[in-house]
Every structure is written in C-alpha cells, then in structure tokens.
Amino acid sequence: MKDKIEKIVGAGNVSDKEADMFVYKNDSSYLEGHPVLVVWPASTEEIAKIAKLANVRNIPLVVRGGGTSTAGCTLAEDAIMLDISRMNKIVQLNLTERSITVEPAVTVAQVNRLLAHYELCIPTVPHTVSGVATIGGLVSCNSPSSLRFGQIGNWVMSLEVVDGTGKVFTPSKISIFVGSEGVCGIITKVKMKVTKPITAISGTWKQCVSQEELSLLSPLWKDSDVITIEYFDAYCSQLLGLADKPHLWIEYVFLDKGDIKDQQELAAVRERIAKLYSLLKQHKFTVHTDPYVPHEGISPFLHFCRRNSIPVYSHIGQGVMHACVRKEHPEMAGKVYKLAQKLKGYPSGEFGIGRAWKEYMPPDKKNELKEHKKFYDPSGILNPGCLL
Ligand SMILES: Cc1cc2nc3c(=O)[nH]c(=O)nc-3n(C[C@H](O)[C@H](O)[C@H](O)COP(=O)(O)OP(=O)(O)OC[C@H]3O[C@@H](n4cnc5c(N)ncnc54)[C@H](O)[C@@H]3O)c2cc1C
C-alpha cells in the first residue's frame, strides 16, 4: 500500500516510521489511536486517488486538520492518517460577492490576516486555537459556536468533497458534511461568506451571587447588542484571578455598553480567558466535556456540577457547557452527558462527539448519519469508530 500511495503523493510524503506513528497516535483528547501510515497529500486529485485505492482495499482513512479535537475525532485505529496540512492555500477572494474560497488546512487566523487588509473577516472568533484549528476541521465539527454569529456552518456557502469511493463533487446539501466529523466525506475546498468586522467592542465582568443566580441572563439572551456571554463558576473564576464567585464576561457591539472599552485591554481579557484550558490542566482537569444544554436546563446542570465539585466554564449564551473532569474519573463525564441528555440537550455544543462521547448521540441522529454514510462511504472506510 505504501508503494502505491508513494506513486500518488511522492516518496517524501508517506511514512510508516515508528516516530511518526508515535506523533500521530494522539489528538488533543485523552484517547489514543494507532495509525499504520501517515500521508501528506497536496491536492484534491491526490486525495481522490488515495480514497479510490483505500476503498478497493478496504483500508480506513482518517483526516487530520490541526489535531485540536478534544473528543478523539481524529484518531486512526489501524488506519491511514491523512494529514492535509499541505493543502493550505487561499484559492479565491471575491470582494464583490464577499466570499472566500480556501483549501481545508487554512486557519481562521490565516484568513482573517488577509481579510483585515480589506476590512473584512470571518467573524466566528474569539476561538482559542484559531491559529491551529483548520477551516476543514472546524467545518467538520461545526465549531466554534458564537451567540451573535452562530456556528461556522452558517458561514459556509459551498464545499468540494471527496467521498469514500474517491468521487469528487460539490454537494447540494452541505449540511450532510458540516458537523459530520469526516465520516461521510473529505472536505477539499470551502467557500465561505465574509463580513465587516465589529471594531468597537466593549466588555464587562459581572459577578453572580451564586452558581444558580442566572436572573442576570434572561435580559442578556434577548439583547441584540450582545456578542458573547461567557460563564465561569467560582473555581474557574479563581483560576482566572477573579473573586471566589461565579462570573459572567459579556461582550457588546457598542462601546458605551460595557465597562472595558479599550480594545487592547479587551484583547488582554480574552488572552487571560484562553489560558483557562492550561490552568485547569495544571489541576488535572484534562477532560473537557462539551454538551449543549438548553437555557431552561442550565440551572439544574450547574447545580449538579457544583454538588459534584466539577468545574464549569461555558459559552452560556449558546448553552455550550464545558464541565471539566479528571481523566481518572471518566464516570463523571458520563454522568455529565447523561444529565445533559435528560435536560433535552445534545452531546456536543462545539468540540465534536468523536470517539469519546458517541454513546450519548441520540439514536435518531445516529440513524440519519448511518444512512448518509451508507450512500457516500459504502465500504465504511472514512473515519470508522468516530461518531457511529
Ligand atoms: C486548547 C483548546 C481550545 C479549544 N477551544 C475551542 C473553542 O473555543 N471553540 C471550539 O469550538 N472548539 C475549541 N476547541 C476544539 C477544536 O478546536 C475544534 O474541535 C476544531 O473544530 C478542530 O479543528 P482541527 O483542524 O484541529 O480538526 P482536527 O482535530 O484535526 O479534526 C477534527 C475532526 O474533523 C475531521 N476533519 C478535519 N479536517 C477535515 C477535512 N478536511 N475533511 C473532513 N473531515 C475533516 C477530522 O477527521 C476529525 O473528525 C479547542 C481545542 C483545544 C485543544
């Protein structure tokens, strides 16, 4: 197989070296895989040829973007890892239509650096790993989620996809591929809407009296001037250097709404918030769950986490709840997901479901996805073990 793939991508772009298998056995989750080959394709045509070959030989393929999945979405188990990092070109910027077409390994930060010259942007940030996570990976997980701008899928205009038989096409129903974590097709191009950035943002910290005191939230949820509402429980607030009480961080589209108006100061707050991930890791809270919980379920959800000493940070505006547990206590993550299920939530708000949380996926969603997979990937070679 290695020889055949070398003929497609060139000798330097395939590896079965022990060291490479070691590097690619992890993503950013607590799980591990075992790739058998790593391939670095450079074009749609190469990917299509590899998929054709893999389909005939029944060898699984897993696509890797930035590898930042926290849900074990991009782990290869006796499979070929397709690292698409060489496909990182901006294909076309159409200023009249306000759209941009990119290869899948381009990052949001890369796009926004270019768009800044034209006073445009893809507005799905703040996103902590926007310089690493790829547009292909973000679209495949339909992340991140933002109160004002929605999920990244809302900004996708069209896709180019290679399916599990090696066929290249432009799907008429892009929703099949947005959020399906690479199990139905490999995204090789993404065309997205772009917009004017909001430049005059202001922000405010608000302290909640108790974990359940969410009366502050109802007016904010309806306020169209709000860009984002982030929640930090007392534990996370303390890690961020705030008082030992739950806090909300709110960003507004207007300068006169929030207390912090200086844009550099605002950026510093975001930087500080972005450190929470590693601060929690220092305290061994390495498993960050990600259920979506509807607004009416948030109060009981937070109550459960507090009773069980589970730290929570949340994009609370959208109901994305990151309850953090220690790797040694995976059963607590299970309890978090079961509760979210009971509260009529969904197993992923933005990080993906992957291998880690697939048992909590609703059966009707699973069945729908199975049908799509049967059609686009009849041999089941694309990212097996993920989602289904
Ligand atoms: C420290 C940290 C902070 C994070 N913060 C946030 C946050 O604020 N908001 C948020 O939403 N997420 C966050 N994440 C999660 C992560 O950034 C997202 O899940 C992101 O979508 C993954 O992008 P990626 O390029 O790294 O994809 P990968 O991790 O490489 O892959 C993710 C999935 O997409 C599939 N995939 C990748 N590229 C393609 C392609 N071209 N075609 C088909 N399938 C493909 C993979 O097979 C896999 O199933 C964070 C992660 C970390 C580690």
The ligand as an SDF file (V2000), in Angstrom:
LIG
                    3D

 53 58  0  0  0  0  0  0  0  0999 V2000
   -6.9610   24.3110   23.9260 C   0  0  0  0  0  0  0  0  0  0  0  0
   -8.1560   24.0870   23.0500 C   0  0  0  0  0  0  0  0  0  0  0  0
   -9.1320   25.0570   22.9900 C   0  0  0  0  0  0  0  0  0  0  0  0
  -10.2380   24.8740   22.1720 C   0  0  0  0  0  0  0  0  0  0  0  0
  -11.1510   25.8670   22.1340 N   0  0  0  0  0  0  0  0  0  0  0  0
  -12.2190   25.7470   21.3380 C   0  0  0  0  0  0  0  0  0  0  0  0
  -13.1820   26.7930   21.2590 C   0  0  0  0  0  0  0  0  0  0  0  0
  -13.0690   27.8270   21.9000 O   0  0  0  0  0  0  0  0  0  0  0  0
  -14.2510   26.5970   20.4570 N   0  0  0  0  0  0  0  0  0  0  0  0
  -14.4080   25.4620   19.7150 C   0  0  0  0  0  0  0  0  0  0  0  0
  -15.3810   25.3330   19.0230 O   0  0  0  0  0  0  0  0  0  0  0  0
  -13.5090   24.4560   19.7650 N   0  0  0  0  0  0  0  0  0  0  0  0
  -12.4260   24.5600   20.5450 C   0  0  0  0  0  0  0  0  0  0  0  0
  -11.5260   23.5400   20.6170 N   0  0  0  0  0  0  0  0  0  0  0  0
  -11.7680   22.2850   19.8420 C   0  0  0  0  0  0  0  0  0  0  0  0
  -11.2080   22.2790   18.4020 C   0  0  0  0  0  0  0  0  0  0  0  0
  -10.5290   23.4600   18.0840 O   0  0  0  0  0  0  0  0  0  0  0  0
  -12.3110   22.0670   17.3920 C   0  0  0  0  0  0  0  0  0  0  0  0
  -12.8730   20.7990   17.6210 O   0  0  0  0  0  0  0  0  0  0  0  0
  -11.8690   22.1950   15.8950 C   0  0  0  0  0  0  0  0  0  0  0  0
  -13.0280   22.0970   15.1210 O   0  0  0  0  0  0  0  0  0  0  0  0
  -10.9120   21.1380   15.4080 C   0  0  0  0  0  0  0  0  0  0  0  0
  -10.2450   21.6160   14.2250 O   0  0  0  0  0  0  0  0  0  0  0  0
   -8.9140   20.8690   13.7050 P   0  0  0  0  0  0  0  0  0  0  0  0
   -8.4660   21.4530   12.4230 O   0  0  0  0  0  0  0  0  0  0  0  0
   -7.9170   20.8050   14.7750 O   0  0  0  0  0  0  0  0  0  0  0  0
   -9.5210   19.4310   13.3800 O   0  0  0  0  0  0  0  0  0  0  0  0
   -8.9870   18.0180   13.8220 P   0  0  0  0  0  0  0  0  0  0  0  0
   -8.9130   17.9350   15.2880 O   0  0  0  0  0  0  0  0  0  0  0  0
   -7.7790   17.6810   13.0560 O   0  0  0  0  0  0  0  0  0  0  0  0
  -10.1930   17.1110   13.2940 O   0  0  0  0  0  0  0  0  0  0  0  0
  -11.4650   17.2250   13.8500 C   0  0  0  0  0  0  0  0  0  0  0  0
  -12.4370   16.3650   13.0360 C   0  0  0  0  0  0  0  0  0  0  0  0
  -12.6140   16.9250   11.7540 O   0  0  0  0  0  0  0  0  0  0  0  0
  -12.2550   15.9780   10.7430 C   0  0  0  0  0  0  0  0  0  0  0  0
  -11.6200   16.7320    9.6720 N   0  0  0  0  0  0  0  0  0  0  0  0
  -10.5810   17.5830    9.7460 C   0  0  0  0  0  0  0  0  0  0  0  0
  -10.3340   18.1080    8.5430 N   0  0  0  0  0  0  0  0  0  0  0  0
  -11.2280   17.5540    7.6810 C   0  0  0  0  0  0  0  0  0  0  0  0
  -11.4730   17.6780    6.2990 C   0  0  0  0  0  0  0  0  0  0  0  0
  -10.7590   18.4750    5.5310 N   0  0  0  0  0  0  0  0  0  0  0  0
  -12.4750   16.9570    5.7700 N   0  0  0  0  0  0  0  0  0  0  0  0
  -13.2380   16.1460    6.5300 C   0  0  0  0  0  0  0  0  0  0  0  0
  -13.0400   15.9840    7.8370 N   0  0  0  0  0  0  0  0  0  0  0  0
  -12.0430   16.6700    8.3980 C   0  0  0  0  0  0  0  0  0  0  0  0
  -11.3270   15.0010   11.4210 C   0  0  0  0  0  0  0  0  0  0  0  0
  -11.2910   13.7640   10.7580 O   0  0  0  0  0  0  0  0  0  0  0  0
  -11.9530   14.9360   12.7870 C   0  0  0  0  0  0  0  0  0  0  0  0
  -13.0710   14.0870   12.7710 O   0  0  0  0  0  0  0  0  0  0  0  0
  -10.3970   23.6800   21.4160 C   0  0  0  0  0  0  0  0  0  0  0  0
   -9.4130   22.7030   21.4770 C   0  0  0  0  0  0  0  0  0  0  0  0
   -8.2980   22.8830   22.2850 C   0  0  0  0  0  0  0  0  0  0  0  0
   -7.2600   21.8170   22.3270 C   0  0  0  0  0  0  0  0  0  0  0  0
  1  2  1  0
  2  3  1  0
  2 52  2  0
  3  4  2  0
  4  5  1  0
  4 50  1  0
  5  6  2  0
  6  7  1  0
  6 13  1  0
  7  8  2  0
  7  9  1  0
  9 10  1  0
 10 11  2  0
 10 12  1  0
 12 13  2  0
 13 14  1  0
 14 15  1  0
 14 50  1  0
 15 16  1  0
 16 17  1  0
 16 18  1  0
 18 19  1  0
 18 20  1  0
 20 21  1  0
 20 22  1  0
 22 23  1  0
 23 24  1  0
 24 25  2  0
 24 26  1  0
 24 27  1  0
 27 28  1  0
 28 29  2  0
 28 30  1  0
 28 31  1  0
 31 32  1  0
 32 33  1  0
 33 34  1  0
 33 48  1  0
 34 35  1  0
 35 36  1  0
 35 46  1  0
 36 37  1  0
 36 45  1  0
 37 38  2  0
 38 39  1  0
 39 40  1  0
 39 45  2  0
 40 41  1  0
 40 42  2  0
 42 43  1  0
 43 44  2  0
 44 45  1  0
 46 47  1  0
 46 48  1  0
 48 49  1  0
 50 51  2  0
 51 52  1  0
 52 53  1  0
M  END
$$$$
